[in-house]
């Protein structure tokens, strides 16, 4: 596009760097980049960080999108580490704003325009998050802001059909969801990069809360729309990867950012969840379905122990236990091989 004097519109707009991390997600990343290509904004630089993929992602991305910046890591550094590679490049590239995207997202072409309009409303030092929909159900909300409740964050509007009546105004939120997070480069220079201890999950929550401590607030921008395939790289909520990182990292995040009373509630909730996950509620009568009180026969006790073993062998439950264990042992970063083997 040109103005009346023949100069590119890009000369008159802030430069936005889009940072996408890929790890063995070739098809999702290619589809995401196709939607990025359709963005209606004149001054964009796209950076893809490949986290040591083994699925020919690098060759496929280079072949179809030769004009983007492709940075390669030899190893999988997680979402946090991969984004930090992108940040280090962006800080030298002259970009004014950074849009962090998950590679399994599809974007509305007006996304950046609407985010820039929101900057005029809340100021350049706000951290902005998009309204996020389910990819498979395009009018159903997955994220319209966030709130801490008792022992975890909830996504506002999650599962609701978007009728345009709710979540329709820019509003402050607990944190901006990391799958489409828009931030002024000056905020990064003040707050710092993502903490690689988190590896994946809660790294953006930690960033937003660190920013809040420096006076930078997070906002939902409902006119900025994204469709998300939801945890496609880790296998969804039932996967060992998801359960490991979620349960380890929420404890690390809480340690840093929750007041003591809320920490105690969270720890109690985690303990209760572990007990419920591993121990059956009791030995039940085959005829009445009610718990059998003591004394237990040796056969009933044996059945109870077998049921405990069966539950413990469930990959998702085992991942929860290992995640909590690793938090207390101060083991952070990438998951251990025991989690990787659970996925096989």
C-alpha positions as CSV (number, residue, x, y, z in Angstrom):
1,X,0.0,0.0,0.0
2,X,1.2,3.5,-0.8
3,X,0.1,6.9,0.5
4,X,-0.6,10.0,-1.7
5,X,3.1,10.8,-1.8
6,X,4.1,7.3,-2.8
7,X,5.6,6.3,0.5
8,X,4.9,2.9,2.0
9,X,2.3,2.9,4.8
10,X,4.9,0.9,6.8
11,X,6.9,4.0,7.3
12,X,4.1,5.5,9.4
13,X,3.2,2.5,11.6
14,X,5.0,0.8,14.5
15,X,6.9,-2.3,13.5
16,X,5.4,-5.5,15.0
17,X,7.5,-8.7,15.3
18,X,5.6,-12.0,15.4
19,X,7.4,-14.7,17.2
20,X,6.2,-18.4,16.7
21,X,7.9,-21.4,18.3
22,X,7.8,-24.7,16.5
23,X,8.6,-28.1,17.9
24,X,7.7,-31.0,15.6
25,X,4.5,-29.2,14.6
26,X,5.1,-28.8,10.9
27,X,1.5,-28.9,9.7
28,X,0.2,-26.6,12.4
29,X,3.0,-24.1,12.0
30,X,2.5,-24.0,8.2
31,X,-1.2,-23.4,8.6
32,X,-0.5,-20.7,11.2
33,X,2.0,-19.0,8.9
34,X,-0.6,-19.0,6.1
35,X,-3.0,-17.1,8.4
36,X,-0.1,-14.7,9.4
37,X,0.4,-14.1,5.7
38,X,-3.2,-12.8,5.5
39,X,-2.7,-10.2,8.3
40,X,-3.8,-6.7,7.1
41,X,-1.0,-4.7,8.7
42,X,1.8,-3.0,6.7
43,X,4.8,-3.4,9.0
44,X,5.3,-6.9,10.2
45,X,8.4,-9.2,10.6
46,X,7.7,-12.9,11.2
47,X,10.2,-14.9,13.3
48,X,9.9,-18.7,13.6
49,X,12.1,-20.4,16.2
50,X,12.5,-24.1,15.6
51,X,13.1,-26.0,18.8
52,X,15.2,-28.9,17.4
53,X,12.4,-30.5,15.4
54,X,12.9,-33.9,13.7
55,X,9.9,-33.8,11.4
56,X,11.5,-31.7,8.6
57,X,9.8,-28.6,9.9
58,X,12.8,-26.4,8.9
59,X,12.8,-27.6,5.3
60,X,9.1,-27.2,4.9
61,X,9.0,-23.7,6.4
62,X,11.9,-22.5,4.4
63,X,10.4,-23.9,1.2
64,X,7.0,-22.3,1.6
65,X,7.9,-19.1,3.5
66,X,11.4,-18.1,2.3
67,X,10.9,-14.4,3.4
68,X,10.5,-15.1,7.1
69,X,13.3,-15.2,9.7
70,X,13.9,-18.8,10.8
71,X,16.0,-19.3,13.9
72,X,17.1,-22.8,14.8
73,X,17.9,-24.3,18.2
74,X,19.7,-27.6,18.4
75,X,17.6,-28.7,21.4
76,X,14.1,-28.3,22.5
77,X,14.1,-25.3,24.9
78,X,10.4,-25.3,25.5
79,X,8.0,-22.4,24.8
80,X,9.9,-20.2,27.2
81,X,13.3,-20.9,25.8
82,X,12.2,-20.7,22.2
83,X,10.5,-17.4,22.7
84,X,13.6,-16.1,24.4
85,X,15.6,-16.8,21.3
86,X,13.0,-14.8,19.4
87,X,13.2,-12.0,22.0
88,X,16.9,-11.7,21.7
89,X,16.6,-11.3,17.9
90,X,13.7,-8.8,18.2
91,X,15.6,-6.6,20.6
92,X,18.1,-6.0,17.9
93,X,15.8,-5.8,14.9
94,X,14.1,-2.5,15.6
95,X,10.6,-3.8,16.3
96,X,8.3,-1.7,18.5
97,X,5.9,-4.4,19.6
98,X,6.1,-8.2,19.8
99,X,3.2,-10.6,19.2
100,X,3.9,-14.0,20.7
101,X,1.8,-16.7,19.0
102,X,1.4,-20.4,19.6
103,X,2.0,-22.4,16.4
104,X,-1.5,-24.0,16.5
105,X,-3.4,-20.7,16.1
106,X,-5.3,-19.2,13.2
107,X,-5.6,-15.4,13.2
108,X,-8.2,-12.9,12.2
109,X,-6.6,-10.7,9.4
110,X,-7.5,-7.5,11.5
111,X,-5.8,-8.9,14.6
112,X,-2.9,-6.4,14.7
113,X,-4.9,-3.4,13.7
114,X,-7.3,-4.1,16.6
115,X,-4.4,-4.6,19.0
116,X,-2.9,-1.3,18.0
117,X,-6.3,0.4,18.5
118,X,-6.3,-1.0,22.0
119,X,-2.8,0.4,22.6
120,X,-4.4,3.8,22.0
121,X,-6.9,3.1,24.8
122,X,-4.8,1.5,27.5
123,X,-1.4,2.9,26.7
124,X,1.7,1.3,25.1
125,X,2.8,-0.3,28.4
126,X,-0.2,-2.6,28.7
127,X,0.1,-6.3,28.0
128,X,-2.7,-7.3,25.6
129,X,-4.3,-10.7,25.0
130,X,-6.7,-11.7,22.3
131,X,-10.1,-13.3,22.6
132,X,-9.5,-16.9,21.8
133,X,-12.0,-19.4,20.3
134,X,-11.9,-23.2,19.8
135,X,-10.6,-24.0,16.3
136,X,-13.1,-26.8,15.9
137,X,-16.1,-24.7,17.1
138,X,-15.3,-21.2,15.7
139,X,-17.9,-19.3,17.7
140,X,-17.3,-21.0,21.0
141,X,-15.0,-19.1,23.4
142,X,-12.0,-20.7,25.0
143,X,-10.5,-17.6,26.6
144,X,-12.0,-14.1,27.3
145,X,-9.9,-13.1,30.2
146,X,-8.7,-14.9,33.3
147,X,-9.2,-14.9,37.0
148,X,-7.6,-16.7,40.0
149,X,-10.2,-18.7,41.9
150,X,-9.3,-20.7,45.0
151,X,-6.6,-23.0,43.7
152,X,-6.3,-22.3,40.0
153,X,-7.0,-19.9,37.1
154,X,-10.2,-20.0,35.2
155,X,-10.8,-18.8,31.7
156,X,-13.7,-16.4,31.6
157,X,-16.3,-17.3,29.0
158,X,-14.8,-20.8,28.4
159,X,-17.3,-22.9,26.6
160,X,-19.8,-20.1,25.9
161,X,-21.1,-19.3,22.5
162,X,-20.1,-15.8,21.6
163,X,-23.3,-13.9,21.2
164,X,-21.6,-10.5,21.2
165,X,-23.4,-9.5,24.5
166,X,-20.6,-10.4,27.0
167,X,-16.8,-10.0,27.0
168,X,-17.2,-7.3,24.4
169,X,-15.1,-4.5,25.9
170,X,-11.5,-4.1,26.7
171,X,-11.1,-5.2,30.3
172,X,-8.2,-5.8,32.7
173,X,-7.5,-9.5,33.3
174,X,-5.3,-11.5,35.6
175,X,-2.9,-12.4,32.8
176,X,-2.9,-12.3,29.0
177,X,-3.0,-15.8,27.5
178,X,0.3,-16.7,26.0
179,X,-1.1,-18.3,22.8
180,X,-1.6,-14.7,21.5
181,X,0.2,-12.2,23.7
182,X,1.0,-8.6,22.5
183,X,3.5,-6.5,24.3
184,X,5.5,-3.3,23.8
185,X,9.2,-4.0,23.5
186,X,9.9,-1.5,26.3
187,X,8.0,-3.8,28.7
188,X,10.3,-6.7,27.9
189,X,13.3,-4.5,28.4
190,X,12.0,-3.6,31.8
191,X,10.6,-6.9,33.0
192,X,13.0,-9.3,31.3
193,X,12.6,-12.5,29.3
194,X,10.5,-15.5,30.0
195,X,11.7,-17.8,32.9
196,X,13.0,-21.0,31.3
197,X,12.4,-22.9,34.5
198,X,8.7,-23.2,33.4
199,X,9.7,-24.6,30.0
200,X,6.0,-24.8,29.0
201,X,2.8,-23.6,30.7
202,X,2.7,-20.7,33.2
203,X,5.7,-19.0,31.7
204,X,3.4,-16.2,30.3
205,X,1.5,-16.1,33.6
206,X,4.7,-15.6,35.5
207,X,5.8,-12.9,33.0
208,X,2.5,-11.0,33.4
209,X,2.7,-11.1,37.1
210,X,6.3,-9.9,37.1
211,X,5.2,-7.1,34.8
212,X,2.3,-6.3,37.1
213,X,4.8,-5.8,40.0
214,X,6.5,-3.2,37.7
215,X,3.2,-1.4,37.1
216,X,2.2,-3.0,33.7
217,X,-1.3,-4.4,33.6
218,X,-2.8,-7.1,31.4
219,X,-5.9,-6.6,29.3
220,X,-8.3,-8.6,27.1
221,X,-8.9,-7.1,23.7
222,X,-12.1,-8.8,22.5
223,X,-11.9,-7.4,18.9
224,X,-8.6,-9.2,18.5
225,X,-9.6,-12.7,17.6
226,X,-7.7,-16.0,17.4
227,X,-8.7,-19.6,16.9
228,X,-6.7,-22.2,18.9
229,X,-6.3,-25.9,18.4
230,X,-5.6,-26.3,22.2
231,X,-2.5,-28.1,23.3
232,X,-1.9,-29.8,20.0
233,X,1.9,-30.0,20.6
234,X,1.5,-31.7,24.1
235,X,-1.4,-34.0,23.3
236,X,-4.2,-32.2,25.3
237,X,-5.2,-32.1,28.9
238,X,-5.1,-35.9,29.4
239,X,-1.5,-36.2,28.2
240,X,1.4,-36.8,30.6
241,X,3.2,-33.8,29.2
242,X,0.3,-31.4,30.0
243,X,-0.3,-32.9,33.5
244,X,3.4,-32.8,34.4
245,X,4.0,-29.2,33.5
246,X,0.7,-28.0,34.8
247,X,1.1,-29.5,38.2
248,X,4.8,-28.7,38.6
249,X,4.6,-25.1,37.3
250,X,1.5,-23.9,39.1
251,X,3.4,-24.6,42.3
252,X,6.4,-22.7,41.1
253,X,4.2,-19.8,40.0
254,X,2.3,-19.8,43.3
255,X,5.5,-19.8,45.2
256,X,6.5,-16.5,43.6
257,X,3.2,-14.7,43.3
258,X,0.5,-15.8,45.7
259,X,0.0,-14.5,49.3
260,X,0.6,-17.0,52.1
261,X,-3.1,-17.8,52.6
262,X,-3.7,-18.6,49.0
263,X,-0.6,-20.7,48.9
264,X,-1.9,-22.8,51.7
265,X,-5.2,-23.3,49.9
266,X,-3.4,-24.4,46.8
267,X,-1.1,-26.8,48.6
268,X,-4.1,-28.4,50.4
269,X,-5.9,-28.7,47.1
270,X,-2.9,-30.4,45.4
271,X,-2.6,-32.8,48.3
272,X,-6.3,-33.6,48.1
273,X,-6.0,-34.1,44.3
274,X,-3.1,-36.5,44.8
275,X,-4.9,-38.6,47.3
276,X,-8.0,-38.8,45.2
277,X,-6.0,-39.6,42.1
278,X,-4.0,-42.5,43.6
279,X,-6.3,-43.9,46.3
280,X,-9.7,-45.4,45.6
281,X,-12.4,-44.0,47.9
282,X,-12.7,-47.3,49.7
283,X,-13.6,-51.0,49.2
284,X,-17.1,-51.1,47.9
285,X,-19.6,-54.0,48.2
286,X,-20.3,-55.6,44.9
287,X,-24.0,-55.9,45.9
288,X,-24.8,-52.6,47.6
289,X,-22.1,-50.4,46.1
290,X,-21.4,-48.9,49.5
291,X,-18.0,-48.7,51.2
292,X,-17.2,-51.7,53.5
293,X,-16.0,-50.7,56.9
294,X,-13.3,-52.4,58.9
295,X,-12.5,-55.2,59.4
296,X,-11.5,-55.9,55.8
297,X,-10.8,-59.4,54.7
298,X,-7.5,-60.2,53.1
299,X,-9.2,-60.6,49.8
300,X,-10.8,-57.1,50.0
301,X,-7.5,-55.6,51.0
302,X,-5.8,-57.3,48.1
303,X,-8.4,-55.9,45.7
304,X,-7.9,-52.4,47.2
305,X,-4.2,-52.6,46.7
306,X,-4.6,-53.8,43.1
307,X,-6.9,-50.9,42.4
308,X,-4.3,-48.5,43.8
309,X,-1.7,-50.0,41.5
310,X,-4.0,-49.8,38.6
311,X,-4.6,-46.1,39.2
312,X,-0.9,-45.4,39.7
313,X,-0.1,-46.9,36.3
314,X,-2.4,-44.4,34.6
315,X,0.1,-42.2,32.6
316,X,-1.7,-38.9,33.5
317,X,-1.8,-39.7,37.2
318,X,1.8,-40.8,37.2
319,X,2.7,-37.5,35.5
320,X,0.9,-35.5,38.2
321,X,2.9,-37.3,40.9
322,X,6.2,-36.8,39.2
323,X,5.4,-33.2,38.5
324,X,4.7,-32.4,42.2
325,X,7.7,-34.4,43.2
326,X,10.0,-32.5,40.9
327,X,8.7,-29.2,42.2
328,X,9.7,-30.1,45.7
329,X,13.0,-31.5,44.5
330,X,13.6,-28.2,42.6
331,X,13.8,-29.9,39.2
332,X,12.7,-27.5,36.5
333,X,13.1,-27.0,32.8
334,X,12.4,-29.8,30.5
335,X,10.5,-32.9,31.8
336,X,12.5,-36.0,32.8
337,X,12.7,-39.1,30.5
338,X,10.2,-40.8,32.8
339,X,7.5,-38.4,31.4
340,X,8.7,-38.8,27.8
341,X,8.5,-42.6,28.2
342,X,4.9,-42.4,29.5
343,X,3.8,-40.9,26.1
344,X,5.2,-43.8,24.1
